[in-house]
Amino acid sequence: MQAIPGDLNPMLIGLWIRDVVLIEALDLSIGPGLTALTGETGAGKSIILDALGLATGARADAGLVRHGAAQAAVSAVFAPGPDHDVWQILEDKGLTYARDEDLVLRRTLAADGRSRAFVNDQATSVAVLKELGSALIEVHGQHETVGLLDAKTHRPLLDAYGSLGSLLRSVSEAWSAWRISRAKADDLRQVVATAAEEAEELSLRLAELDRLAPQAGEETELAEERAILGASEKAITDINAAKSAFEGLSSKLAAAVRALDHARARALQAGASEDAPAVARLAAASAAVDRVFGEAQEAEAAIDAAAGAFDFRPDRLEKAEERLFELRAMARKLHVAVEDLPDLRVKFSQRLQAMESSEDALKAADAEVAKARADYRAQAEKLRAARRSAGDKLAVAVESELAPLKLDKARFRVAVEALDEDRAGPTGLDRIVFEIATNPGAPFGDLGAIASGGELARFALALKAALAGRAEGAQPLMIFDEVDQGVGGAVADAVGLRLRRLASNAQVLVVTHSPQVAARGDAHWRISKSGDGEKLRTGVETLNLVDREEEIARMLAGAQVTDAARAAARALMHA
């Protein structure tokens, strides 16, 4: 029996089943490596897979609901690594998650056929479950081979086998550069296409703005000037009235000062002293009148200055109003505020200059596109050559696996078809298809040309065995349903050996009737049916070492288990 690597974590860790066909209640824990499912025909091995399919988005049939039950329910618990693709799927679907926690997919199916889907107890669609299931599980069996029959999976499988990640990144980067350069050129081309008409309009508007020559803050200044000039005529009349009130005042004040000075002089001549009360009062009165005289002169000068500020000229008011109206009319025409006109003038000028140089810019952009295209094609051709080389090696590896699996007449090849440039993308210019010819002389065709379900499952095993150890990232849970159908002996042993090889770095479940396959398992489930009539129940027993030996001996001997069969079982288990 194979030793299980200590660092290999299982993808599927638990399966909880309620009321599915013959299963009333079943809770399964699933470990890493290879798990074999055995049991008599009709025991219900397929029910386990149907239940898992239900949880991962498979088509639901009301017949899956156990007779007498209101609904069937299945929960599948996965433990994807933090870098697994499923987390991005959850992100894209708007579902909450934690990368360090388990992922629980749950499905209920009512007896009337209605179903509900949940991811970590969040309601979602069955389509989301199916998308998640496709990223977590591969099924290869009698009725379907999920993944390999879809040609969309062939390219990533081949690229992983050939370790072409570096070339893929180069192609993706070249594709991105080409796409960006094309978008730039397309934008410029659109500019050039409309430039003539737009340039004419812009030139006309710019000429108008150049003639108008709007200045920053001009509207405010003109509005103030208009208000002042509009009030000037009446203001001047009022100022003149004020000036009239001052007429003769200065001369009267001057006469008063002279009279007071004469009176003071006579008093002094008559012998009065400077300190005499009458003389002092005359001096004070003269000084007071003199002060009034000075202030009156200042007031007259201020009135004259005010009159100058209100220099009313009708032509000046007319020009201010005309300029203001012209600015506002232009602003309305261009759907902007007056204060935005100077900036708009600059923008129009810059836009016109850009248009005038757009043709030269387009020529440069087209040259850049041509260079980016040539670089992309060169990188894509390198990748194509590497893919063809990897495809040849993969074909040799697969065909070396076919003969031991009783598929020795089949031939396998990897078709690498060059795509038209209009189908170019970040993964290159290739269509990758895995093809098979089932008989000598027969033409190659897609994998669906393998008519037998057992042969298809064994071919999937051969391909997976050839790819083993070369795949990148987390591997999905692989399920092989009766991959050993119609074979036995050495072929069945070859099947078991390859399943064990796959299970060294992935989790594998196999439904089998072959003791050679079951003996290679790391774990063994025995599926059995009990009861009678309407009380039939399917159960699953996880076998210990002793029970495994007995079960494999039964598979070898049939109804009567002999010591020889037990010895043969032990030999198989320790081979």
Secondary structure as UniProt FT lines:
FT   TURN            6..7
FT   STRAND          12..20
FT   TURN            21..22
FT   STRAND          23..29
FT   STRAND          34..38
FT   TURN            41..42
FT   HELIX           45..55
FT   TURN            56..57
FT   HELIX           62..64
FT   TURN            67..68
FT   STRAND          71..78
FT   TURN            82..83
FT   HELIX           85..92
FT   TURN            93..94
FT   TURN            99..100
FT   STRAND          103..110
FT   TURN            111..112
FT   STRAND          115..119
FT   TURN            120..121
FT   STRAND          122..124
FT   HELIX           126..136
FT   STRAND          137..140
FT   TURN            146..149
FT   HELIX           151..153
FT   HELIX           154..161
FT   TURN            162..163
FT   HELIX           165..212
FT   TURN            216..217
FT   HELIX           218..245
FT   TURN            246..248
FT   HELIX           249..269
FT   TURN            270..271
FT   TURN            274..275
FT   HELIX           277..309
FT   HELIX           314..334
FT   HELIX           338..340
FT   HELIX           341..402
FT   HELIX           403..405
FT   TURN            408..409
FT   STRAND          411..418
FT   HELIX           421..423
FT   TURN            426..427
FT   STRAND          430..437
FT   TURN            440..441
FT   STRAND          445..446
FT   HELIX           447..449
FT   HELIX           453..467
FT   TURN            468..470
FT   STRAND          477..481
FT   TURN            483..486
FT   HELIX           489..502
FT   TURN            503..504
FT   STRAND          508..511
FT   HELIX           515..518
FT   TURN            519..520
FT   STRAND          523..530
FT   HELIX           533..535
FT   STRAND          537..542
FT   HELIX           545..557
FT   HELIX           563..573
//
